Amino acid sequence: MYWDENGNRRSEVIEDDQEFVLPANSIAFVTLKPVFRLPTYLALRFNLRITHVYQGILLGTGPLVDPGFHGQLSLPLHNLTTNNYIFRGGEGVIWVELTKIVHPATARARALRGGEDLEERRGQLFPLPKSKLDLDVAGYLRKADPNHPIRSSVPTLIREADKRVAEANAVAKNARDIAERLQLVGIIGSVLALVAVIVGAVSVYLAVHTILDALSTRVDAVESRIDSIGRTSPSPSQSPVVSPILPSHSP
């Protein structure tokens, strides 16, 4: 049994040789197939097989099973690694250790010892209540927290981090877009300023050229006027040549 990333509870039975994938950063509550019936003088300890320990999988429950326990063992498997691990139905998951403790003598043994226990007893033995016997994994989870899914917080943190990264990327992209627009506006402003300078220079050139044309026209008019005046004015008369009178000499 496990909860998916959307908080929906999933449950499936793993048959022999059937694969079950324990995703990275997840928790799955696995119920073992054997049914344990412990007498009141045996306690059971268990832990993961060494192979699973070196895979980085953690067993998230206490390894002690009380004397007198009846039922199947359910254990939370924590995969806090970045790898997906495959389990197959029928394969061993845990190893167990049985510990013998002091137990009450049977009626026949007491009769042989005059009604006394075979071993000295300290304290009083209380059997497990029936409400704690033959529970399934759903019953344990219901007692643990009936209102919330029990799953790893790592995927939520990863999604939150991805969300923050996406938001940061969006802000950075927006800033780049604004900078590019401002840069484009600056380029357009520079181009407009250059165009204004060019237009002003052209305007000055045209004005000067117009003035020069006007001056040239006036100069031409003045020259024409001067030529006209020169052609219409009378030429000065030539002075008569006076021959000198030579004195006559008598012969």
FENVENPE-V726334 format. One line per field, one symbol per residue. phi: phi as a letter, one per 40 degrees, with the letter a starting at -180 (. if undefined). psi: psi as a letter, one per 40 degrees, with the letter a starting at -180 (. if undefined). burial: # if it has 24 or more other ideal C-beta (glycine too) atoms within 12 Angstrom, else .. A space follows every 50 residues. Layout:
phi->???
psi->???
burial->???
//
This chain:
phi->.abcccgccbaabccdgccbccccfabbcbbcccbcbcccbbbbbaaccd dccccgcbccaccbbcdgcbhccbbcbbbcccbcbbbbcgccbbbbbcbc bcbcccccccccbggcccbcbbgbcbcccccbbfccccccccccacbbcb acccdccccccccccccccccccccccccccccccccccccccccccccc ccccccccccccccccccccccccccccccccccccccccccccccccbc c
psi->hihaeeehhihihhiheiihhhiifihhhhhidihhghieehihiiiiid dddeeehihfihehhiiehhaihhhhhhgeaeihihihheiidiiihhhh ihiiiiddddddefeiidihhhahhhihideeifiiddddddddgeeiih iieddddddddddddddddddddddddddddddddddddddddddddddd dddddddddddddddddddddddddddddddehiihihhihhhhhhhihi .
burial->###..........#.....#.##.########...#.#..#.##.###.. .#..#.###.#...################....#.#.....##.#.... ...#................................#..##.......## ##..#............................................. .................................................. .
//
